[in-house]
Structure formats: C-alpha cells, structure tokens
C-alpha cells in the first residue's frame, strides 16, 4: 500500500519555468499515472488531448476546468472537491484565477507504450 497526499506533494512540486505551473508525478504504473498540478493565480495548462481517460480533481483553490461539450469547448468554474471526467482524446485544460489552484490528474491507462 502507498499513501499519497496530493496537497503535500503540490506544496513541494517545482517548475522549471516560473511562468508555468509546478507539477509532481505521484504514481506511475502501467495502469495509472497520478500527476498533481499547482497553478499560481493567472497560470494555466493549455488545452491538450490524451489518448487515456483523465479525471481532474480539484484539491484546493478555485479556478476553471474545461473540456469539450456537445456544442464545443465547455469551461466550468471549480472549487475544492469538484471533479471533471474527460474521455480519451477529449480536449481539456485548467486555469487558476484569483488564487492558487491545485489539481490532481488521474490518467488511465498510463499514456505511452503499454
């Protein structure tokens, strides 16, 4: 068993570029990858696609999570405890507004060679 504390990992996550969100990989197995993102106010993770299913869980803060709706891009305000589920190849993004936003991404199956 492995105890994972996303909020603690987010506090110690680093970014190679101060203009980009800090990230930390918490778990990386063939079945699942867990990545925590710490976005400062005004930062974003640009819209992108994954060949895997992606579940975004807001750990703390407020901001916006986006995906593809029936009629195009769909952006929703989010707070701690909210989840957004994205299907494989669905466009998704996140951005912090007035405060820090911490998001845990659960990606399954793990992207890359399987």
CORBEL-V333009 format. One record per run of one state. SS is the DSSP state (h for helix, s for strand, l for the rest). FROM is the first residue (numbers start at 1). LEN is the number of residues. If there is no record, write none. Layout:
{{SS;FROM;LEN} {SS;FROM;LEN}}
This chain:
{{l;1;5} {h;6;7} {l;13;1} {s;14;1} {l;15;7} {s;22;7} {l;29;4} {s;33;7} {l;40;4} {s;44;5} {l;49;4} {s;53;17} {l;70;2} {s;72;8} {l;80;3} {s;83;4} {l;87;5} {s;92;17} {l;109;6}}
